[in-house]
């Protein structure tokens, strides 16, 4: 395994764990603050927008060959 492959695998695995932990934090925050359905939806929507931006950047880099 080369350093590039290890870094790519580590980044993918690490970000997956980080995003999962962030979902858990947002869920717990919404539950403890009694945000309700709309508040919880907005919290998760903002988190999902950030994740979508990161994934979109990776997809564009792949297709543009950067």
CHARMM-style PDB file with segment names, atoms N, HN, CA, C and O in Angstrom:
ATOM      1  N   UNK     1       0.851  -1.167   0.000  1.00  0.00      PROA
ATOM      2  CA  UNK     1       0.000   0.000   0.000  1.00  0.00      PROA
ATOM      3  C   UNK     1       0.905   1.241   0.000  1.00  0.00      PROA
ATOM      4  O   UNK     1       1.817   1.368   0.816  1.00  0.00      PROA
ATOM      5  N   UNK     2       0.626   2.129  -0.923  1.00  0.00      PROA
ATOM      6  HN  UNK     2      -0.116   2.026  -1.586  1.00  0.00      PROA
ATOM      7  CA  UNK     2       1.415   3.355  -1.011  1.00  0.00      PROA
ATOM      8  C   UNK     2       0.889   4.402  -0.023  1.00  0.00      PROA
ATOM      9  O   UNK     2      -0.186   4.253   0.558  1.00  0.00      PROA
ATOM     10  N   UNK     3       1.669   5.444   0.142  1.00  0.00      PROA
ATOM     11  HN  UNK     3       2.542   5.564  -0.330  1.00  0.00      PROA
ATOM     12  CA  UNK     3       1.264   6.518   1.050  1.00  0.00      PROA
ATOM     13  C   UNK     3      -0.005   7.190   0.546  1.00  0.00      PROA
ATOM     14  O   UNK     3      -0.881   7.535   1.339  1.00  0.00      PROA
ATOM     15  N   UNK     4      -0.113   7.379  -0.767  1.00  0.00      PROA
ATOM     16  HN  UNK     4       0.599   7.099  -1.411  1.00  0.00      PROA
ATOM     17  CA  UNK     4      -1.314   8.000  -1.345  1.00  0.00      PROA
ATOM     18  C   UNK     4      -2.558   7.170  -1.071  1.00  0.00      PROA
ATOM     19  O   UNK     4      -3.603   7.710  -0.705  1.00  0.00      PROA
ATOM     20  N   UNK     5      -2.446   5.858  -1.247  1.00  0.00      PROA
ATOM     21  HN  UNK     5      -1.598   5.420  -1.544  1.00  0.00      PROA
ATOM     22  CA  UNK     5      -3.590   4.989  -1.003  1.00  0.00      PROA
ATOM     23  C   UNK     5      -3.988   5.018   0.471  1.00  0.00      PROA
ATOM     24  O   UNK     5      -5.172   5.058   0.805  1.00  0.00      PROA
ATOM     25  N   UNK     6      -2.978   4.996   1.353  1.00  0.00      PROA
ATOM     26  HN  UNK     6      -2.016   4.963   1.082  1.00  0.00      PROA
ATOM     27  CA  UNK     6      -3.253   5.038   2.784  1.00  0.00      PROA
ATOM     28  C   UNK     6      -3.924   6.350   3.170  1.00  0.00      PROA
ATOM     29  O   UNK     6      -4.882   6.349   3.944  1.00  0.00      PROA
ATOM     30  N   UNK     7      -3.435   7.465   2.643  1.00  0.00      PROA
ATOM     31  HN  UNK     7      -2.656   7.466   2.014  1.00  0.00      PROA
ATOM     32  CA  UNK     7      -4.028   8.763   2.949  1.00  0.00      PROA
ATOM     33  C   UNK     7      -5.459   8.857   2.446  1.00  0.00      PROA
ATOM     34  O   UNK     7      -6.332   9.385   3.135  1.00  0.00      PROA
ATOM     35  N   UNK     8      -5.698   8.349   1.252  1.00  0.00      PROA
ATOM     36  HN  UNK     8      -4.989   7.920   0.692  1.00  0.00      PROA
ATOM     37  CA  UNK     8      -7.051   8.380   0.692  1.00  0.00      PROA
ATOM     38  C   UNK     8      -8.002   7.529   1.536  1.00  0.00      PROA
ATOM     39  O   UNK     8      -9.118   7.949   1.840  1.00  0.00      PROA
ATOM     40  N   UNK     9      -7.558   6.348   1.905  1.00  0.00      PROA
ATOM     41  HN  UNK     9      -6.651   6.007   1.659  1.00  0.00      PROA
ATOM     42  CA  UNK     9      -8.382   5.457   2.722  1.00  0.00      PROA
ATOM     43  C   UNK     9      -8.615   6.063   4.105  1.00  0.00      PROA
ATOM     44  O   UNK     9      -9.728   6.003   4.627  1.00  0.00      PROA
ATOM     45  N   UNK    10      -7.588   6.638   4.694  1.00  0.00      PROA
ATOM     46  HN  UNK    10      -6.684   6.687   4.270  1.00  0.00      PROA
ATOM     47  CA  UNK    10      -7.720   7.263   6.012  1.00  0.00      PROA
ATOM     48  C   UNK    10      -8.673   8.449   5.969  1.00  0.00      PROA
ATOM     49  O   UNK    10      -9.479   8.633   6.881  1.00  0.00      PROA
ATOM     50  N   UNK    11      -8.585   9.257   4.911  1.00  0.00      PROA
ATOM     51  HN  UNK    11      -7.930   9.108   4.170  1.00  0.00      PROA
ATOM     52  CA  UNK    11      -9.476  10.409   4.782  1.00  0.00      PROA
ATOM     53  C   UNK    11     -10.924   9.957   4.668  1.00  0.00      PROA
ATOM     54  O   UNK    11     -11.803  10.511   5.328  1.00  0.00      PROA
ATOM     55  N   UNK    12     -11.172   8.967   3.843  1.00  0.00      PROA
ATOM     56  HN  UNK    12     -10.458   8.518   3.306  1.00  0.00      PROA
ATOM     57  CA  UNK    12     -12.534   8.460   3.671  1.00  0.00      PROA
ATOM     58  C   UNK    12     -13.077   7.884   4.972  1.00  0.00      PROA
ATOM     59  O   UNK    12     -14.201   8.193   5.369  1.00  0.00      PROA
ATOM     60  N   UNK    13     -12.293   7.060   5.628  1.00  0.00      PROA
ATOM     61  HN  UNK    13     -11.380   6.810   5.306  1.00  0.00      PROA
ATOM     62  CA  UNK    13     -12.724   6.435   6.877  1.00  0.00      PROA
ATOM     63  C   UNK    13     -12.894   7.477   7.984  1.00  0.00      PROA
ATOM     64  O   UNK    13     -13.883   7.457   8.717  1.00  0.00      PROA
ATOM     65  N   UNK    14     -11.941   8.372   8.096  1.00  0.00      PROA
ATOM     66  HN  UNK    14     -11.138   8.389   7.501  1.00  0.00      PROA
ATOM     67  CA  UNK    14     -11.994   9.399   9.131  1.00  0.00      PROA
ATOM     68  C   UNK    14     -13.171  10.338   8.964  1.00  0.00      PROA
ATOM     69  O   UNK    14     -13.840  10.677   9.940  1.00  0.00      PROA
ATOM     70  N   UNK    15     -13.430  10.760   7.738  1.00  0.00      PROA
ATOM     71  HN  UNK    15     -12.886  10.485   6.945  1.00  0.00      PROA
ATOM     72  CA  UNK    15     -14.558  11.654   7.498  1.00  0.00      PROA
ATOM     73  C   UNK    15     -15.892  10.959   7.728  1.00  0.00      PROA
ATOM     74  O   UNK    15     -16.846  11.584   8.191  1.00  0.00      PROA
ATOM     75  N   UNK    16     -15.965   9.680   7.411  1.00  0.00      PROA
ATOM     76  HN  UNK    16     -15.190   9.173   7.035  1.00  0.00      PROA
ATOM     77  CA  UNK    16     -17.187   8.925   7.673  1.00  0.00      PROA
ATOM     78  C   UNK    16     -17.474   8.883   9.168  1.00  0.00      PROA
ATOM     79  O   UNK    16     -18.612   9.079   9.596  1.00  0.00      PROA
ATOM     80  N   UNK    17     -16.441   8.629   9.955  1.00  0.00      PROA
ATOM     81  HN  UNK    17     -15.517   8.470   9.607  1.00  0.00      PROA
ATOM     82  CA  UNK    17     -16.613   8.623  11.410  1.00  0.00      PROA
ATOM     83  C   UNK    17     -16.971  10.011  11.929  1.00  0.00      PROA
ATOM     84  O   UNK    17     -17.836  10.143  12.796  1.00  0.00      PROA
ATOM     85  N   UNK    18     -16.322  11.036  11.413  1.00  0.00      PROA
ATOM     86  HN  UNK    18     -15.620  10.929  10.709  1.00  0.00      PROA
ATOM     87  CA  UNK    18     -16.594  12.401  11.857  1.00  0.00      PROA
ATOM     88  C   UNK    18     -18.025  12.813  11.536  1.00  0.00      PROA
ATOM     89  O   UNK    18     -18.702  13.402  12.379  1.00  0.00      PROA
ATOM     90  N   UNK    19     -18.489  12.513  10.341  1.00  0.00      PROA
ATOM     91  HN  UNK    19     -17.939  12.034   9.656  1.00  0.00      PROA
ATOM     92  CA  UNK    19     -19.847  12.871   9.940  1.00  0.00      PROA
ATOM     93  C   UNK    19     -20.870  12.104  10.779  1.00  0.00      PROA
ATOM     94  O   UNK    19     -21.892  12.660  11.181  1.00  0.00      PROA
ATOM     95  N   UNK    20     -20.592  10.829  11.038  1.00  0.00      PROA
ATOM     96  HN  UNK    20     -19.762  10.377  10.712  1.00  0.00      PROA
ATOM     97  CA  UNK    20     -21.497  10.042  11.884  1.00  0.00      PROA
ATOM     98  C   UNK    20     -21.570  10.626  13.287  1.00  0.00      PROA
ATOM     99  O   UNK    20     -22.651  10.712  13.869  1.00  0.00      PROA
ATOM    100  N   UNK    21     -20.429  11.026  13.833  1.00  0.00      PROA
ATOM    101  HN  UNK    21     -19.550  10.956  13.360  1.00  0.00      PROA
ATOM    102  CA  UNK    21     -20.395  11.626  15.162  1.00  0.00      PROA
ATOM    103  C   UNK    21     -21.126  12.968  15.165  1.00  0.00      PROA
ATOM    104  O   UNK    21     -21.801  13.299  16.140  1.00  0.00      PROA
ATOM    105  N   UNK    22     -21.001  13.734  14.098  1.00  0.00      PROA
ATOM    106  HN  UNK    22     -20.453  13.465  13.306  1.00  0.00      PROA
ATOM    107  CA  UNK    22     -21.703  15.015  13.998  1.00  0.00      PROA
ATOM    108  C   UNK    22     -23.217  14.807  13.967  1.00  0.00      PROA
ATOM    109  O   UNK    22     -23.955  15.576  14.583  1.00  0.00      PROA
ATOM    110  N   UNK    23     -23.688  13.778  13.255  1.00  0.00      PROA
ATOM    111  HN  UNK    23     -23.088  13.154  12.754  1.00  0.00      PROA
ATOM    112  CA  UNK    23     -25.118  13.462  13.250  1.00  0.00      PROA
ATOM    113  C   UNK    23     -25.591  13.124  14.660  1.00  0.00      PROA
ATOM    114  O   UNK    23     -26.668  13.552  15.076  1.00  0.00      PROA
ATOM    115  N   UNK    24     -24.791  12.359  15.394  1.00  0.00      PROA
ATOM    116  HN  UNK    24     -23.916  12.011  15.057  1.00  0.00      PROA
ATOM    117  CA  UNK    24     -25.151  12.007  16.764  1.00  0.00      PROA
ATOM    118  C   UNK    24     -25.226  13.260  17.639  1.00  0.00      PROA
ATOM    119  O   UNK    24     -26.154  13.400  18.435  1.00  0.00      PROA
ATOM    120  N   UNK    25     -24.263  14.167  17.499  1.00  0.00      PROA
ATOM    121  HN  UNK    25     -23.509  14.053  16.852  1.00  0.00      PROA
ATOM    122  CA  UNK    25     -24.251  15.398  18.289  1.00  0.00      PROA
ATOM    123  C   UNK    25     -25.482  16.253  17.974  1.00  0.00      PROA
ATOM    124  O   UNK    25     -26.131  16.764  18.887  1.00  0.00      PROA
ATOM    125  N   UNK    26     -25.801  16.408  16.702  1.00  0.00      PROA
ATOM    126  HN  UNK    26     -25.274  15.993  15.960  1.00  0.00      PROA
ATOM    127  CA  UNK    26     -26.965  17.211  16.304  1.00  0.00      PROA
ATOM    128  C   UNK    26     -28.251  16.580  16.832  1.00  0.00      PROA
ATOM    129  O   UNK    26     -29.135  17.285  17.319  1.00  0.00      PROA
ATOM    130  N   UNK    27     -28.355  15.269  16.737  1.00  0.00      PROA
ATOM    131  HN  UNK    27     -27.637  14.697  16.341  1.00  0.00      PROA
ATOM    132  CA  UNK    27     -29.551  14.578  17.240  1.00  0.00      PROA
ATOM    133  C   UNK    27     -29.701  14.797  18.745  1.00  0.00      PROA
ATOM    134  O   UNK    27     -30.795  15.093  19.226  1.00  0.00      PROA
ATOM    135  N   UNK    28     -28.604  14.652  19.483  1.00  0.00      PROA
ATOM    136  HN  UNK    28     -27.716  14.412  19.092  1.00  0.00      PROA
ATOM    137  CA  UNK    28     -28.658  14.844  20.929  1.00  0.00      PROA
ATOM    138  C   UNK    28     -28.969  16.301  21.278  1.00  0.00      PROA
ATOM    139  O   UNK    28     -29.730  16.566  22.208  1.00  0.00      PROA
ATOM    140  N   UNK    29     -28.388  17.239  20.541  1.00  0.00      PROA
ATOM    141  HN  UNK    29     -27.770  17.023  19.785  1.00  0.00      PROA
ATOM    142  CA  UNK    29     -28.669  18.652  20.763  1.00  0.00      PROA
ATOM    143  C   UNK    29     -30.151  18.953  20.544  1.00  0.00      PROA
ATOM    144  O   UNK    29     -30.775  19.651  21.344  1.00  0.00      PROA
ATOM    145  N   UNK    30     -30.706  18.424  19.463  1.00  0.00      PROA
ATOM    146  HN  UNK    30     -30.199  17.857  18.814  1.00  0.00      PROA
ATOM    147  CA  UNK    30     -32.127  18.644  19.169  1.00  0.00      PROA
ATOM    148  C   UNK    30     -33.008  18.023  20.244  1.00  0.00      PROA
ATOM    149  O   UNK    30     -34.021  18.604  20.632  1.00  0.00      PROA
ATOM    150  N   UNK    31     -32.630  16.860  20.719  1.00  0.00      PROA
ATOM    151  HN  UNK    31     -31.807  16.388  20.404  1.00  0.00      PROA
ATOM    152  CA  UNK    31     -33.427  16.169  21.733  1.00  0.00      PROA
ATOM    153  C   UNK    31     -33.383  16.906  23.064  1.00  0.00      PROA
ATOM    154  O   UNK    31     -34.416  17.092  23.708  1.00  0.00      PROA
ATOM    155  N   UNK    32     -32.191  17.327  23.480  1.00  0.00      PROA
ATOM    156  HN  UNK    32     -31.352  17.176  22.958  1.00  0.00      PROA
ATOM    157  CA  UNK    32     -32.056  17.993  24.782  1.00  0.00      PROA
ATOM    158  C   UNK    32     -32.661  19.395  24.790  1.00  0.00      PROA
ATOM    159  O   UNK    32     -33.152  19.852  25.822  1.00  0.00      PROA
ATOM    160  N   UNK    33     -32.628  20.080  23.643  1.00  0.00      PROA
ATOM    161  HN  UNK    33     -32.228  19.709  22.804  1.00  0.00      PROA
ATOM    162  CA  UNK    33     -33.183  21.433  23.597  1.00  0.00      PROA
ATOM    163  C   UNK    33     -34.669  21.432  23.256  1.00  0.00      PROA
ATOM    164  O   UNK    33     -35.293  22.491  23.197  1.00  0.00      PROA
ATOM    165  N   UNK    34     -35.236  20.248  23.031  1.00  0.00      PROA
ATOM    166  HN  UNK    34     -34.728  19.388  23.079  1.00  0.00      PROA
ATOM    167  CA  UNK    34     -36.650  20.102  22.678  1.00  0.00      PROA
ATOM    168  C   UNK    34     -36.999  20.980  21.481  1.00  0.00      PROA
ATOM    169  O   UNK    34     -37.941  21.772  21.511  1.00  0.00      PROA
ATOM    170  N   UNK    35     -36.200  20.807  20.422  1.00  0.00      PROA
ATOM    171  HN  UNK    35     -35.435  20.164  20.398  1.00  0.00      PROA
ATOM    172  CA  UNK    35     -36.325  21.641  19.230  1.00  0.00      PROA
ATOM    173  C   UNK    35     -37.609  21.361  18.452  1.00  0.00      PROA
ATOM    174  O   UNK    35     -38.051  22.207  17.676  1.00  0.00      PROA
ATOM    175  N   UNK    36     -38.193  20.230  18.641  1.00  0.00      PROA
ATOM    176  HN  UNK    36     -37.834  19.542  19.272  1.00  0.00      PROA
ATOM    177  CA  UNK    36     -39.390  19.894  17.874  1.00  0.00      PROA
ATOM    178  C   UNK    36     -39.016  19.349  16.508  1.00  0.00      PROA
ATOM    179  O   UNK    36     -37.839  19.253  16.159  1.00  0.00      PROA
ATOM    180  N   UNK    37     -40.031  18.998  15.747  1.00  0.00      PROA
ATOM    181  HN  UNK    37     -40.987  19.077  16.030  1.00  0.00      PROA
ATOM    182  CA  UNK    37     -39.779  18.383  14.435  1.00  0.00      PROA
ATOM    183  C   UNK    37     -39.160  19.371  13.454  1.00  0.00      PROA
ATOM    184  O   UNK    37     -38.223  19.024  12.735  1.00  0.00      PROA
ATOM    185  N   UNK    38     -39.675  20.593  13.418  1.00  0.00      PROA
ATOM    186  HN  UNK    38     -40.437  20.874  14.002  1.00  0.00      PROA
ATOM    187  CA  UNK    38     -39.153  21.576  12.472  1.00  0.00      PROA
ATOM    188  C   UNK    38     -37.729  21.972  12.824  1.00  0.00      PROA
ATOM    189  O   UNK    38     -36.876  22.056  11.940  1.00  0.00      PROA
ATOM    190  N   UNK    39     -37.461  22.214  14.079  1.00  0.00      PROA
ATOM    191  HN  UNK    39     -38.153  22.146  14.798  1.00  0.00      PROA
ATOM    192  CA  UNK    39     -36.118  22.590  14.508  1.00  0.00      PROA
ATOM    193  C   UNK    39     -35.112  21.486  14.231  1.00  0.00      PROA
ATOM    194  O   UNK    39     -34.004  21.752  13.765  1.00  0.00      PROA
ATOM    195  N   UNK    40     -35.494  20.260  14.515  1.00  0.00      PROA
ATOM    196  HN  UNK    40     -36.394  20.045  14.893  1.00  0.00      PROA
ATOM    197  CA  UNK    40     -34.614  19.117  14.244  1.00  0.00      PROA
ATOM    198  C   UNK    40     -34.362  18.987  12.749  1.00  0.00      PROA
ATOM    199  O   UNK    40     -33.237  18.719  12.327  1.00  0.00      PROA
ATOM    200  N   UNK    41     -35.401  19.176  11.952  1.00  0.00      PROA
ATOM    201  HN  UNK    41     -36.315  19.394  12.295  1.00  0.00      PROA
ATOM    202  CA  UNK    41     -35.252  19.099  10.498  1.00  0.00      PROA
ATOM    203  C   UNK    41     -34.285  20.163   9.999  1.00  0.00      PROA
ATOM    204  O   UNK    41     -33.445  19.877   9.145  1.00  0.00      PROA
ATOM    205  N   UNK    42     -34.386  21.367  10.508  1.00  0.00      PROA
ATOM    206  HN  UNK    42     -35.068  21.600  11.201  1.00  0.00      PROA
ATOM    207  CA  UNK    42     -33.503  22.452  10.073  1.00  0.00      PROA
ATOM    208  C   UNK    42     -32.060  22.166  10.478  1.00  0.00      PROA
ATOM    209  O   UNK    42     -31.139  22.394   9.694  1.00  0.00      PROA
ATOM    210  N   UNK    43     -31.859  21.668  11.695  1.00  0.00      PROA
ATOM    211  HN  UNK    43     -32.607  21.483  12.332  1.00  0.00      PROA
ATOM    212  CA  UNK    43     -30.505  21.320  12.134  1.00  0.00      PROA
ATOM    213  C   UNK    43     -29.873  20.280  11.214  1.00  0.00      PROA
ATOM    214  O   UNK    43     -28.725  20.427  10.797  1.00  0.00      PROA
ATOM    215  N   UNK    44     -30.626  19.234  10.902  1.00  0.00      PROA
ATOM    216  HN  UNK    44     -31.560  19.114  11.241  1.00  0.00      PROA
ATOM    217  CA  UNK    44     -30.097  18.184  10.029  1.00  0.00      PROA
ATOM    218  C   UNK    44     -29.951  18.667   8.583  1.00  0.00      PROA
ATOM    219  O   UNK    44     -29.052  18.220   7.871  1.00  0.00      PROA
ATOM    220  N   UNK    45     -30.815  19.561   8.152  1.00  0.00      PROA
ATOM    221  HN  UNK    45     -31.546  19.924   8.731  1.00  0.00      PROA
ATOM    222  CA  UNK    45     -30.721  20.108   6.794  1.00  0.00      PROA
ATOM    223  C   UNK    45     -29.422  20.888   6.618  1.00  0.00      PROA
ATOM    224  O   UNK    45     -28.749  20.755   5.596  1.00  0.00      PROA
ATOM    225  N   UNK    46     -29.073  21.693   7.602  1.00  0.00      PROA
ATOM    226  HN  UNK    46     -29.619  21.801   8.433  1.00  0.00      PROA
ATOM    227  CA  UNK    46     -27.831  22.469   7.524  1.00  0.00      PROA
ATOM    228  C   UNK    46     -26.622  21.542   7.530  1.00  0.00      PROA
ATOM    229  O   UNK    46     -25.676  21.754   6.772  1.00  0.00      PROA
ATOM    230  N   UNK    47     -26.645  20.514   8.380  1.00  0.00      PROA
ATOM    231  HN  UNK    47     -27.414  20.342   8.996  1.00  0.00      PROA
ATOM    232  CA  UNK    47     -25.551  19.552   8.407  1.00  0.00      PROA
ATOM    233  C   UNK    47     -25.449  18.817   7.079  1.00  0.00      PROA
ATOM    234  O   UNK    47     -24.348  18.617   6.566  1.00  0.00      PROA
ATOM    235  N   UNK    48     -26.580  18.414   6.519  1.00  0.00      PROA
ATOM    236  HN  UNK    48     -27.474  18.577   6.935  1.00  0.00      PROA
ATOM    237  CA  UNK    48     -26.576  17.702   5.248  1.00  0.00      PROA
ATOM    238  C   UNK    48     -26.078  18.590   4.111  1.00  0.00      PROA
ATOM    239  O   UNK    48     -25.444  18.097   3.178  1.00  0.00      PROA
ATOM    240  N   UNK    49     -26.352  19.888   4.175  1.00  0.00      PROA
ATOM    241  HN  UNK    49     -26.867  20.289   4.933  1.00  0.00      PROA
ATOM    242  CA  UNK    49     -25.868  20.801   3.134  1.00  0.00      PROA
ATOM    243  C   UNK    49     -24.336  20.861   3.148  1.00  0.00      PROA
ATOM    244  O   UNK    49     -23.706  20.887   2.091  1.00  0.00      PROA
ATOM    245  N   UNK    50     -23.749  20.882   4.322  1.00  0.00      PROA
ATOM    246  HN  UNK    50     -24.261  20.860   5.181  1.00  0.00      PROA
ATOM    247  CA  UNK    50     -22.292  20.887   4.423  1.00  0.00      PROA
ATOM    248  C   UNK    50     -21.689  19.602   3.890  1.00  0.00      PROA
ATOM    249  O   UNK    50     -20.661  19.632   3.213  1.00  0.00      PROA
ATOM    250  N   UNK    51     -22.312  18.481   4.187  1.00  0.00      PROA
ATOM    251  HN  UNK    51     -23.147  18.456   4.737  1.00  0.00      PROA
ATOM    252  CA  UNK    51     -21.828  17.189   3.697  1.00  0.00      PROA
ATOM    253  C   UNK    51     -21.974  17.121   2.176  1.00  0.00      PROA
ATOM    254  O   UNK    51     -21.077  16.631   1.490  1.00  0.00      PROA
ATOM    255  N   UNK    52     -23.087  17.603   1.650  1.00  0.00      PROA
ATOM    256  HN  UNK    52     -23.815  18.001   2.207  1.00  0.00      PROA
ATOM    257  CA  UNK    52     -23.314  17.594   0.198  1.00  0.00      PROA
ATOM    258  C   UNK    52     -22.277  18.461  -0.516  1.00  0.00      PROA
ATOM    259  O   UNK    52     -21.822  18.115  -1.606  1.00  0.00      PROA
ATOM    260  N   UNK    53     -21.910  19.575   0.091  1.00  0.00      PROA
ATOM    261  HN  UNK    53     -22.280  19.856   0.977  1.00  0.00      PROA
ATOM    262  CA  UNK    53     -20.893  20.442  -0.513  1.00  0.00      PROA
ATOM    263  C   UNK    53     -19.560  19.718  -0.588  1.00  0.00      PROA
ATOM    264  O   UNK    53     -18.875  19.795  -1.607  1.00  0.00      PROA
ATOM    265  N   UNK    54     -19.183  19.022   0.464  1.00  0.00      PROA
ATOM    266  HN  UNK    54     -19.739  18.960   1.293  1.00  0.00      PROA
ATOM    267  CA  UNK    54     -17.924  18.291   0.463  1.00  0.00      PROA
ATOM    268  C   UNK    54     -17.942  17.181  -0.583  1.00  0.00      PROA
ATOM    269  O   UNK    54     -16.976  17.015  -1.328  1.00  0.00      PROA
ATOM    270  N   UNK    55     -19.031  16.423  -0.643  1.00  0.00      PROA
ATOM    271  HN  UNK    55     -19.815  16.557  -0.038  1.00  0.00      PROA
ATOM    272  CA  UNK    55     -19.130  15.340  -1.620  1.00  0.00      PROA
ATOM    273  C   UNK    55     -19.152  15.887  -3.048  1.00  0.00      PROA
ATOM    274  O   UNK    55     -18.555  15.301  -3.950  1.00  0.00      PROA
ATOM    275  N   UNK    56     -19.842  17.010  -3.247  1.00  0.00      PROA
ATOM    276  HN  UNK    56     -20.327  17.486  -2.514  1.00  0.00      PROA
ATOM    277  CA  UNK    56     -19.874  17.625  -4.573  1.00  0.00      PROA
ATOM    278  C   UNK    56     -18.493  18.049  -5.039  1.00  0.00      PROA
ATOM    279  O   UNK    56     -18.152  17.899  -6.212  1.00  0.00      PROA
ATOM    280  N   UNK    57     -17.704  18.575  -4.121  1.00  0.00      PROA
ATOM    281  HN  UNK    57     -17.981  18.697  -3.168  1.00  0.00      PROA
ATOM    282  CA  UNK    57     -16.331  18.976  -4.450  1.00  0.00      PROA
ATOM    283  C   UNK    57     -15.504  17.765  -4.859  1.00  0.00      PROA
ATOM    284  O   UNK    57     -14.744  17.832  -5.825  1.00  0.00      PROA
ATOM    285  N   UNK    58     -15.645  16.664  -4.135  1.00  0.00      PROA
ATOM    286  HN  UNK    58     -16.263  16.610  -3.351  1.00  0.00      PROA
ATOM    287  CA  UNK    58     -14.903  15.451  -4.461  1.00  0.00      PROA
ATOM    288  C   UNK    58     -15.323  14.896  -5.825  1.00  0.00      PROA
ATOM    289  O   UNK    58     -14.479  14.447  -6.601  1.00  0.00      PROA
ATOM    290  N   UNK    59     -16.608  14.926  -6.110  1.00  0.00      PROA
ATOM    291  HN  UNK    59     -17.293  15.291  -5.480  1.00  0.00      PROA
ATOM    292  CA  UNK    59     -17.101  14.423  -7.403  1.00  0.00      PROA
ATOM    293  C   UNK    59     -16.587  15.285  -8.543  1.00  0.00      PROA
ATOM    294  O   UNK    59     -16.157  14.760  -9.570  1.00  0.00      PROA
ATOM    295  N   UNK    60     -16.626  16.610  -8.375  1.00  0.00      PROA
ATOM    296  HN  UNK    60     -16.975  17.036  -7.540  1.00  0.00      PROA
ATOM    297  CA  UNK    60     -16.101  17.504  -9.413  1.00  0.00      PROA
ATOM    298  C   UNK    60     -14.610  17.287  -9.640  1.00  0.00      PROA
ATOM    299  O   UNK    60     -14.155  17.278 -10.784  1.00  0.00      PROA
ATOM    300  N   UNK    61     -13.857  17.114  -8.584  1.00  0.00      PROA
ATOM    301  HN  UNK    61     -14.227  17.121  -7.655  1.00  0.00      PROA
ATOM    302  CA  UNK    61     -12.426  16.866  -8.729  1.00  0.00      PROA
ATOM    303  C   UNK    61     -12.179  15.567  -9.474  1.00  0.00      PROA
ATOM    304  O   UNK    61     -11.265  15.485 -10.294  1.00  0.00      PROA
ATOM    305  N   UNK    62     -12.982  14.556  -9.198  1.00  0.00      PROA
ATOM    306  HN  UNK    62     -13.725  14.622  -8.532  1.00  0.00      PROA
ATOM    307  CA  UNK    62     -12.815  13.274  -9.887  1.00  0.00      PROA
ATOM    308  C   UNK    62     -13.081  13.409 -11.382  1.00  0.00      PROA
ATOM    309  O   UNK    62     -12.299  12.926 -12.201  1.00  0.00      PROA
ATOM    310  N   UNK    63     -14.183  14.066 -11.736  1.00  0.00      PROA
ATOM    311  HN  UNK    63     -14.818  14.458 -11.071  1.00  0.00      PROA
ATOM    312  CA  UNK    63     -14.538  14.175 -13.156  1.00  0.00      PROA
ATOM    313  C   UNK    63     -13.676  15.155 -13.914  1.00  0.00      PROA
ATOM    314  O   UNK    63     -13.489  15.000 -15.121  1.00  0.00      PROA
ATOM    315  N   UNK    64     -13.142  16.164 -13.242  1.00  0.00      PROA
ATOM    316  HN  UNK    64     -13.293  16.290 -12.261  1.00  0.00      PROA
ATOM    317  CA  UNK    64     -12.260  17.118 -13.914  1.00  0.00      PROA
ATOM    318  C   UNK    64     -10.805  16.652 -13.921  1.00  0.00      PROA
ATOM    319  O   UNK    64      -9.954  17.258 -14.571  1.00  0.00      PROA
ATOM    320  N   UNK    65     -10.534  15.585 -13.200  1.00  0.00      PROA
ATOM    321  HN  UNK    65     -11.226  15.093 -12.671  1.00  0.00      PROA
ATOM    322  CA  UNK    65      -9.182  15.042 -13.194  1.00  0.00      PROA
ATOM    323  C   UNK    65      -8.197  15.848 -12.385  1.00  0.00      PROA
ATOM    324  O   UNK    65      -7.002  15.836 -12.682  1.00  0.00      PROA
ATOM    325  N   UNK    66      -8.658  16.542 -11.379  1.00  0.00      PROA
ATOM    326  HN  UNK    66      -9.628  16.552 -11.137  1.00  0.00      PROA
ATOM    327  CA  UNK    66      -7.761  17.366 -10.545  1.00  0.00      PROA
ATOM    328  C   UNK    66      -7.187  16.578  -9.396  1.00  0.00      PROA
ATOM    329  OT1 UNK    66      -6.417  17.118  -8.601  1.00  0.00      PROA
TER     330      UNK     66
END
